[in-house]
Amino acid sequence: MPDLSSTGIPVKGTNELVTYLAANLLAGNRRINVAHYVGADNSDHSDTLQQAFQEAGGSPRDKVTYFHNKIIDSFRYDHAVYKDSTSNIDARTEYTASALALEVAGTDDAYIVCSGYAQVFQALLNQAGIESWYVTGNIIDPSIPVYNSRHAWNVVNTGEGWTAVDVTWDDSQSGPAGTEFLMVPFDQGRMASRTYDTDSLPANVISGIVPEHMVHENTGLFF
């Protein structure tokens, strides 16, 4: 079983197989040998995988932090796409698909843009059973060109209320994962200089999460 002592997340489960799967999933292993546990009876154990994600030890905040850091360790931001605003629309789908596959993590080809960071994060949170949404909007900051002010991030509820997480902006590229944009209130610090697209979330959802003055019409498709 993988050693997760360095992550600060204890591993537990309702049975030995779930515990084993949870440990491997939290360690980021994509190939897990379960022959010792399931044998060759050809039984369907797909529910056990989902159970392992949901039962993996640690609080929701622990898991959010772990996934946030794991993505930053696994991917690099594609600055070439950011600088070439004309390619952002076409690249968004391609880079997000590559990121979601998680097959390029840890290689020199593991480059994504903000939508990739946010959608991988969303996929992991969904598997862990943590209430969250992928959102888009604008960054209101005079240092950022208008054509590159479009962005994507996430809103997360760990059971203590809704907060925002921007994995992209916590990726320093050259050092450990930052925490400035990890589970922060919508109106705190630099997170307060953002607007949320009305079509980011269903109308009955966004009105109960995001402060009304921060919700605006979608003004473009650049990321």
One Martini backbone bead per residue (centre of mass of N, CA, C, O) as a GRO file, in nm:
protein
  223
    1MET     BB    1   0.097   0.035   0.022
    2PRO     BB    2   0.094   0.351   0.007
    3ASP     BB    3   0.270   0.632   0.127
    4LEU     BB    4   0.084   0.917   0.294
    5SER     BB    5   0.233   1.087   0.517
    6SER     BB    6   0.309   1.351   0.345
    7THR     BB    7  -0.004   1.452   0.302
    8GLY     BB    8  -0.193   1.424   0.573
    9ILE     BB    9  -0.369   1.163   0.482
   10PRO     BB   10  -0.570   0.948   0.598
   11VAL     BB   11  -0.645   0.597   0.562
   12LYS     BB   12  -0.974   0.466   0.482
   13GLY     BB   13  -1.226   0.193   0.518
   14THR     BB   14  -1.471  -0.062   0.501
   15ASN     BB   15  -1.229  -0.208   0.355
   16GLU     BB   16  -0.942  -0.327   0.218
   17LEU     BB   17  -0.995  -0.243  -0.077
   18VAL     BB   18  -1.077   0.051  -0.031
   19THR     BB   19  -0.815   0.133   0.109
   20TYR     BB   20  -0.625   0.063  -0.125
   21LEU     BB   21  -0.754   0.249  -0.336
   22ALA     BB   22  -0.735   0.514  -0.182
   23ALA     BB   23  -0.427   0.524  -0.163
   24ASN     BB   24  -0.375   0.527  -0.471
   25LEU     BB   25  -0.546   0.773  -0.548
   26LEU     BB   26  -0.398   0.980  -0.357
   27ALA     BB   27  -0.114   0.910  -0.505
   28GLY     BB   28  -0.186   0.902  -0.833
   29ASN     BB   29  -0.259   0.623  -0.933
   30ARG     BB   30  -0.359   0.466  -1.250
   31ARG     BB   31  -0.231   0.179  -1.169
   32ILE     BB   32  -0.415  -0.096  -1.018
   33ASN     BB   33  -0.352  -0.385  -0.836
   34VAL     BB   34  -0.636  -0.622  -0.751
   35ALA     BB   35  -0.592  -0.934  -0.748
   36HIS     BB   36  -0.571  -1.000  -0.439
   37TYR     BB   37  -0.885  -0.912  -0.392
   38VAL     BB   38  -1.064  -1.022  -0.662
   39GLY     BB   39  -0.940  -1.198  -0.855
   40ALA     BB   40  -1.114  -1.426  -1.110
   41ASP     BB   41  -1.452  -1.363  -1.101
   42ASN     BB   42  -1.558  -1.113  -1.283
   43SER     BB   43  -1.645  -0.894  -1.114
   44ASP     BB   44  -1.812  -0.596  -1.035
   45HIS     BB   45  -1.602  -0.307  -0.903
   46SER     BB   46  -1.692  -0.007  -0.964
   47ASP     BB   47  -1.816   0.081  -0.687
   48THR     BB   48  -1.551   0.064  -0.524
   49LEU     BB   49  -1.408   0.306  -0.649
   50GLN     BB   50  -1.611   0.519  -0.562
   51GLN     BB   51  -1.593   0.451  -0.260
   52ALA     BB   52  -1.294   0.520  -0.225
   53PHE     BB   53  -1.314   0.822  -0.285
   54GLN     BB   54  -1.532   0.883  -0.055
   55GLU     BB   55  -1.359   0.727   0.193
   56ALA     BB   56  -1.124   0.871   0.202
   57GLY     BB   57  -0.930   1.009   0.399
   58GLY     BB   58  -1.033   1.288   0.530
   59SER     BB   59  -1.129   1.586   0.474
   60PRO     BB   60  -1.248   1.792   0.241
   61ARG     BB   61  -1.009   1.990   0.273
   62ASP     BB   62  -0.787   1.784   0.229
   63LYS     BB   63  -0.873   1.703  -0.060
   64VAL     BB   64  -0.862   1.977  -0.194
   65THR     BB   65  -0.562   2.023  -0.136
   66TYR     BB   66  -0.452   1.772  -0.274
   67PHE     BB   67  -0.560   1.818  -0.561
   68HIS     BB   68  -0.438   2.094  -0.604
   69ASN     BB   69  -0.137   1.998  -0.572
   70LYS     BB   70  -0.133   1.767  -0.781
   71ILE     BB   71  -0.189   1.938  -1.032
   72ILE     BB   72   0.057   2.127  -1.002
   73ASP     BB   73   0.263   1.887  -1.020
   74SER     BB   74   0.149   1.772  -1.317
   75PHE     BB   75   0.133   2.070  -1.438
   76ARG     BB   76   0.152   2.318  -1.703
   77TYR     BB   77   0.152   2.628  -1.818
   78ASP     BB   78   0.043   2.774  -2.132
   79HIS     BB   79   0.186   3.060  -2.244
   80ALA     BB   80   0.144   3.053  -2.550
   81VAL     BB   81  -0.165   3.059  -2.541
   82TYR     BB   82  -0.199   3.316  -2.377
   83LYS     BB   83  -0.048   3.510  -2.584
   84ASP     BB   84  -0.238   3.368  -2.806
   85SER     BB   85  -0.554   3.470  -2.842
   86THR     BB   86  -0.639   3.322  -3.117
   87SER     BB   87  -0.594   3.015  -2.979
   88ASN     BB   88  -0.771   2.971  -2.724
   89ILE     BB   89  -1.032   2.841  -2.828
   90ASP     BB   90  -0.902   2.589  -2.965
   91ALA     BB   91  -0.725   2.493  -2.713
   92ARG     BB   92  -0.919   2.436  -2.484
   93THR     BB   93  -1.022   2.151  -2.564
   94GLU     BB   94  -0.754   2.005  -2.605
   95TYR     BB   95  -0.627   2.058  -2.318
   96THR     BB   96  -0.855   1.944  -2.148
   97ALA     BB   97  -0.857   1.657  -2.259
   98SER     BB   98  -0.566   1.592  -2.175
   99ALA     BB   99  -0.607   1.640  -1.873
  100LEU     BB  100  -0.840   1.439  -1.815
  101ALA     BB  101  -0.671   1.186  -1.891
  102LEU     BB  102  -0.391   1.185  -1.727
  103GLU     BB  103  -0.142   1.089  -1.932
  104VAL     BB  104   0.071   1.355  -1.911
  105ALA     BB  105   0.158   1.345  -1.639
  106GLY     BB  106   0.498   1.430  -1.585
  107THR     BB  107   0.552   1.559  -1.858
  108ASP     BB  108   0.649   1.774  -2.116
  109ASP     BB  109   0.325   1.766  -2.223
  110ALA     BB  110   0.190   1.904  -1.948
  111TYR     BB  111  -0.013   2.128  -2.099
  112ILE     BB  112  -0.224   2.396  -1.976
  113VAL     BB  113  -0.505   2.569  -1.908
  114CYS     BB  114  -0.739   2.688  -1.700
  115SER     BB  115  -0.958   2.484  -1.790
  116GLY     BB  116  -0.789   2.237  -1.717
  117TYR     BB  117  -0.752   2.276  -1.420
  118ALA     BB  118  -1.060   2.303  -1.347
  119GLN     BB  119  -1.159   2.026  -1.471
  120VAL     BB  120  -0.984   1.835  -1.314
  121PHE     BB  121  -1.073   1.928  -1.038
  122GLN     BB  122  -1.373   1.861  -1.083
  123ALA     BB  123  -1.341   1.557  -1.132
  124LEU     BB  124  -1.220   1.491  -0.851
  125LEU     BB  125  -1.450   1.605  -0.678
  126ASN     BB  126  -1.670   1.425  -0.788
  127GLN     BB  127  -1.540   1.153  -0.697
  128ALA     BB  128  -1.535   1.261  -0.383
  129GLY     BB  129  -1.818   1.414  -0.323
  130ILE     BB  130  -1.772   1.725  -0.381
  131GLU     BB  131  -1.911   2.023  -0.377
  132SER     BB  132  -1.909   2.164  -0.714
  133TRP     BB  133  -1.781   2.415  -0.960
  134TYR     BB  134  -1.750   2.530  -1.279
  135VAL     BB  135  -1.608   2.849  -1.373
  136THR     BB  136  -1.665   3.170  -1.529
  137GLY     BB  137  -1.481   3.483  -1.621
  138ASN     BB  138  -1.353   3.792  -1.495
  139ILE     BB  139  -1.065   3.994  -1.472
  140ILE     BB  140  -1.019   4.284  -1.262
  141ASP     BB  141  -0.718   4.403  -1.411
  142PRO     BB  142  -0.490   4.634  -1.532
  143SER     BB  143  -0.251   4.408  -1.588
  144ILE     BB  144  -0.470   4.279  -1.779
  145PRO     BB  145  -0.557   4.208  -2.071
  146VAL     BB  146  -0.861   4.204  -2.211
  147TYR     BB  147  -0.812   3.940  -2.399
  148ASN     BB  148  -0.704   3.790  -2.103
  149SER     BB  149  -0.949   3.808  -1.874
  150ARG     BB  150  -1.026   3.534  -1.908
  151HIS     BB  151  -1.165   3.265  -1.693
  152ALA     BB  152  -1.101   2.966  -1.480
  153TRP     BB  153  -1.271   2.796  -1.206
  154ASN     BB  154  -1.379   2.733  -0.860
  155VAL     BB  155  -1.646   2.607  -0.655
  156VAL     BB  156  -1.657   2.522  -0.295
  157ASN     BB  157  -1.802   2.272  -0.064
  158THR     BB  158  -1.693   2.153   0.268
  159GLY     BB  159  -1.935   2.238   0.487
  160GLU     BB  160  -1.850   2.574   0.530
  161GLY     BB  161  -1.911   2.676   0.263
  162TRP     BB  162  -1.850   2.887   0.004
  163THR     BB  163  -1.567   2.876  -0.220
  164ALA     BB  164  -1.266   2.961  -0.381
  165VAL     BB  165  -1.072   2.806  -0.660
  166ASP     BB  166  -0.733   2.863  -0.803
  167VAL     BB  167  -0.508   2.669  -0.944
  168THR     BB  168  -0.357   2.837  -1.150
  169TRP     BB  169  -0.270   3.084  -0.948
  170ASP     BB  170  -0.108   2.862  -0.757
  171ASP     BB  171   0.098   2.831  -0.996
  172SER     BB  172   0.443   2.908  -0.994
  173GLN     BB  173   0.625   2.679  -1.167
  174SER     BB  174   0.895   2.686  -0.938
  175GLY     BB  175   0.719   2.586  -0.693
  176PRO     BB  176   0.516   2.555  -0.463
  177ALA     BB  177   0.209   2.557  -0.379
  178GLY     BB  178  -0.022   2.775  -0.339
  179THR     BB  179  -0.288   2.964  -0.120
  180GLU     BB  180  -0.442   3.229  -0.212
  181PHE     BB  181  -0.669   3.033  -0.394
  182LEU     BB  182  -0.759   2.852  -0.132
  183MET     BB  183  -1.043   2.868  -0.002
  184VAL     BB  184  -1.193   3.157  -0.064
  185PRO     BB  185  -1.359   3.421  -0.047
  186PHE     BB  186  -1.504   3.610  -0.291
  187ASP     BB  187  -1.426   3.902  -0.123
  188GLN     BB  188  -1.116   3.820  -0.115
  189GLY     BB  189  -0.885   3.989  -0.227
  190ARG     BB  190  -0.821   3.895  -0.555
  191MET     BB  191  -1.103   3.751  -0.580
  192ALA     BB  192  -1.278   4.025  -0.586
  193SER     BB  193  -1.178   4.082  -0.907
  194ARG     BB  194  -1.449   3.921  -0.999
  195THR     BB  195  -1.653   3.758  -1.239
  196TYR     BB  196  -1.964   3.585  -1.305
  197ASP     BB  197  -2.115   3.397  -1.514
  198THR     BB  198  -2.444   3.330  -1.573
  199ASP     BB  199  -2.358   3.045  -1.736
  200SER     BB  200  -2.193   2.877  -1.524
  201LEU     BB  201  -2.470   2.849  -1.374
  202PRO     BB  202  -2.746   2.786  -1.262
  203ALA     BB  203  -2.969   3.015  -1.158
  204ASN     BB  204  -3.048   2.854  -0.885
  205VAL     BB  205  -2.737   2.846  -0.796
  206ILE     BB  206  -2.582   3.120  -0.824
  207SER     BB  207  -2.774   3.285  -0.626
  208GLY     BB  208  -2.665   3.093  -0.369
  209ILE     BB  209  -2.338   3.172  -0.397
  210VAL     BB  210  -2.307   3.441  -0.551
  211PRO     BB  211  -2.274   3.753  -0.543
  212GLU     BB  212  -2.464   3.964  -0.722
  213HIS     BB  213  -2.234   4.181  -0.805
  214MET     BB  214  -2.057   3.928  -0.953
  215VAL     BB  215  -2.278   3.898  -1.173
  216HIS     BB  216  -2.241   3.836  -1.531
  217GLU     BB  217  -2.226   3.853  -1.844
  218ASN     BB  218  -2.109   3.706  -2.108
  219THR     BB  219  -1.808   3.847  -2.297
  220GLY     BB  220  -1.665   3.565  -2.380
  221LEU     BB  221  -1.402   3.297  -2.492
  222PHE     BB  222  -1.150   3.358  -2.338
  223PHE     BB  223  -0.842   3.170  -2.184
   0.00000   0.00000   0.00000
